[in-house]
Amino acid sequence: MKPEKLAFELKNDLAELDTLAEKLELFGERIGLDARCLFETNLAMDELFTNIISYGFTDDQEHWVSFTLTFADEELSITIEDDGIPFNPLLCKKPDLDLPVEASPVGGLGIHLCRNMMDEMDYRRSADRNIVTIRKKKVSKKNQSQKG
């Protein structure tokens, strides 16, 4: 079976979060992604994109963030590329989840959620670009209904 693929770019603007969610939802419908997988993937993409916009650039210029969604062999793979400052999310320390909310330091929880909701997360820096790839084994609506 030929892989399904969608590639697009969004500006480094929080207003683009709606567009990001819409594109994922349409792609998810096309490949038959179940609601839970769609929710978790959307949350991970939202968190990564928000971090890029909020912390990735040292100027006020317009930058473009590239997304490539690929579905093959029952796996959804999403690659996110940006030209921001180097940042490897895999090096983030796991937050102390036992601390009360008011004692917890700001930051790190979103990356932790991404890493736990997705099956894999990879990072590399190439040609002055951050490249993060997240992967999720697909649970299709069809397969889910057969389990019940």
Secondary structure in CASP SS format (residue, H / E / C, confidence):
PFRMAT SS
TARGET T0000
AUTHOR 0000-0000-0000
METHOD secondary structure of the structure
MODEL  1
M C 1.00
K C 1.00
P C 1.00
E E 1.00
K E 1.00
L E 1.00
A E 1.00
F E 1.00
E E 1.00
L E 1.00
K E 1.00
N C 1.00
D C 1.00
L H 1.00
A H 1.00
E H 1.00
L H 1.00
D H 1.00
T H 1.00
L H 1.00
A H 1.00
E H 1.00
K H 1.00
L H 1.00
E H 1.00
L H 1.00
F H 1.00
G H 1.00
E H 1.00
R H 1.00
I H 1.00
G C 1.00
L E 1.00
D C 1.00
A H 1.00
R H 1.00
C H 1.00
L H 1.00
F H 1.00
E H 1.00
T H 1.00
N H 1.00
L H 1.00
A H 1.00
M H 1.00
D H 1.00
E H 1.00
L H 1.00
F H 1.00
T H 1.00
N H 1.00
I H 1.00
I H 1.00
S H 1.00
Y H 1.00
G C 1.00
F C 1.00
T C 1.00
D C 1.00
D C 1.00
Q C 1.00
E C 1.00
H C 1.00
W E 1.00
V E 1.00
S E 1.00
F E 1.00
T E 1.00
L E 1.00
T E 1.00
F E 1.00
A E 1.00
D C 1.00
E C 1.00
E E 1.00
L E 1.00
S E 1.00
I E 1.00
T E 1.00
I E 1.00
E E 1.00
D E 1.00
D C 1.00
G C 1.00
I C 1.00
P C 1.00
F C 1.00
N C 1.00
P H 1.00
L H 1.00
L H 1.00
C C 1.00
K C 1.00
K C 1.00
P C 1.00
D C 1.00
L C 1.00
D C 1.00
L C 1.00
P C 1.00
V H 1.00
E H 1.00
A H 1.00
S C 1.00
P C 1.00
V C 1.00
G C 1.00
G C 1.00
L H 1.00
G H 1.00
I H 1.00
H H 1.00
L H 1.00
C H 1.00
R H 1.00
N H 1.00
M H 1.00
M C 1.00
D C 1.00
E E 1.00
M E 1.00
D E 1.00
Y E 1.00
R E 1.00
R E 1.00
S E 1.00
A C 1.00
D C 1.00
R E 1.00
N E 1.00
I E 1.00
V E 1.00
T E 1.00
I E 1.00
R E 1.00
K E 1.00
K E 1.00
K C 1.00
V C 1.00
S E 1.00
K H 1.00
K H 1.00
N H 1.00
Q H 1.00
S H 1.00
Q H 1.00
K H 1.00
G C 1.00
END
